[in-house]
Structures are given as structure tokens and as C-alpha cells.
Amino acid sequence: MDTYLSLISDVGFPVVVTFYLLHRIEAKLDSVIASIHMLAEQWKEEHP
């Protein structure tokens, strides 16, 4: 917890919140990208 408090005091609260949210959304975006690629492959197989 001390690490987070020192980070907040060094760079500011908005920057810390932004990095936290970007870190959380990264895995979800990877999943969405994989789904889009899979959908494109299925579309090519069904509609030659």
C-alpha cells in the first residue's frame, strides 16, 4: 500500500487511475481482438 501512496504523491492521482484502468482493460481487449480474428476466419470458411 505504501508503494501506491508514494506513486500517487509522485505522479498524481489521475495518472495512477489511468494506468490502473489501462492495465485492467488490456486483457479484455486481447480477448476482443482474438474473437474478431476468429469471426473473420469463420466468415471466410462459410462464404468462399
Secondary structure, DSSP 8 states (H G I E B T S, - for coil): -HHHHHHHHHH-HHHHHHHHHHHHHHHHHHHHHHHHHHHHHHHHHH--
